[in-house]
Amino acid sequence: MRLARRRKRKSRRRQEGRRILEHIPQFSIESGEDKPVTAARKFIQSEGIIPPALLLVKRNEHTTDRYFWAEKGLFGAQYVEENHFLFPSLKPQDEELVVS
């Protein structure tokens, strides 16, 4: 007897975070001999990347790690998707309405 496979519930908050991250600059790099987070840090340093930015670090042919470069440091992209409201650089630009 085979059980029906349940669909994984998609978090509305994470989906919103993913949509927000689509609009920031992305950089794809290979990790080479370094660990993915070290490769990301070296790339940020050597290229002088200013936050916010998303770094896609290819670990091997099957695995790519995603990092978010913020004013506060380097974070895992999944954490940022779930907690995007904690990052000032991800606030929607249309909130800055000038009242005269």
C-alpha positions as CSV (number, residue, x, y, z in Angstrom):
1,M,0.0,0.0,0.0
2,R,1.4,3.4,-1.0
3,L,0.5,6.5,0.9
4,A,-0.2,9.8,-0.9
5,R,2.7,12.2,-0.6
6,R,1.9,15.4,1.2
7,R,2.9,18.7,-0.4
8,K,5.3,20.8,1.6
9,R,3.6,24.0,2.9
10,K,5.2,27.2,1.5
11,S,5.8,29.9,4.1
12,R,4.2,33.1,3.0
13,R,6.8,35.1,4.8
14,R,9.6,33.2,3.1
15,Q,8.0,33.6,-0.3
16,E,7.8,37.4,0.3
17,G,11.5,37.4,1.3
18,R,12.4,35.5,-1.8
19,R,10.6,38.1,-4.0
20,I,12.4,40.9,-2.3
21,L,15.8,39.2,-2.8
22,E,15.1,38.9,-6.5
23,H,15.6,42.7,-6.9
24,I,19.1,43.0,-5.5
25,P,22.4,42.4,-7.3
26,Q,23.5,38.8,-7.6
27,F,27.0,37.4,-8.0
28,S,27.8,33.8,-9.0
29,I,31.2,32.4,-8.0
30,E,33.0,29.1,-7.5
31,S,34.2,28.1,-4.1
32,G,37.4,26.5,-5.4
33,E,39.6,25.1,-2.6
34,D,37.9,27.3,0.0
35,K,34.8,26.6,2.1
36,P,31.8,28.4,0.4
37,V,31.5,31.1,3.1
38,T,35.3,31.8,2.9
39,A,35.1,32.1,-0.9
40,A,32.2,34.5,-0.5
41,R,34.1,36.7,2.0
42,K,37.2,36.7,-0.2
43,F,35.1,37.7,-3.2
44,I,33.4,40.5,-1.4
45,Q,36.7,41.8,-0.2
46,S,38.5,41.6,-3.5
47,E,35.7,43.1,-5.6
48,G,34.7,45.7,-3.0
49,I,31.0,44.7,-3.2
50,I,28.7,47.0,-1.3
51,P,25.6,45.7,0.5
52,P,23.0,44.6,-0.2
53,A,24.0,41.7,-2.5
54,L,23.3,38.1,-3.0
55,L,26.2,35.7,-3.6
56,L,25.6,32.3,-5.2
57,V,28.7,30.1,-4.3
58,K,29.0,26.9,-6.4
59,R,30.4,24.2,-4.0
60,N,30.3,21.4,-6.6
61,E,28.3,20.5,-9.7
62,H,25.3,19.7,-7.5
63,T,25.4,22.2,-4.7
64,T,25.2,26.0,-4.6
65,D,25.2,27.9,-1.3
66,R,23.4,31.2,-1.2
67,Y,24.5,34.1,1.0
68,F,23.2,37.6,1.6
69,W,25.8,40.4,2.1
70,A,24.2,43.0,4.4
71,E,25.5,46.1,6.3
72,K,25.7,43.8,9.4
73,G,27.7,41.1,7.7
74,L,27.2,37.9,5.7
75,F,24.0,35.8,6.3
76,G,22.6,32.6,4.8
77,A,20.0,33.6,2.2
78,Q,17.3,31.2,3.7
79,Y,17.6,33.0,7.0
80,V,17.2,36.4,5.3
81,E,14.2,35.2,3.3
82,E,12.4,34.2,6.5
83,N,13.5,37.4,8.4
84,H,13.8,40.0,5.7
85,F,12.0,42.6,7.9
86,L,15.2,42.7,10.1
87,F,17.3,44.1,7.3
88,P,17.0,47.8,6.6
89,S,18.5,47.5,3.2
90,L,15.6,45.3,2.1
91,K,12.9,47.8,3.0
92,P,10.8,48.7,0.0
93,Q,11.9,51.9,-1.6
94,D,8.3,53.2,-2.0
95,E,8.0,53.7,1.7
96,E,10.2,56.8,1.4
97,L,7.4,59.2,0.4
98,V,8.1,62.9,0.9
99,V,5.3,64.8,2.7
100,S,5.2,68.5,1.9
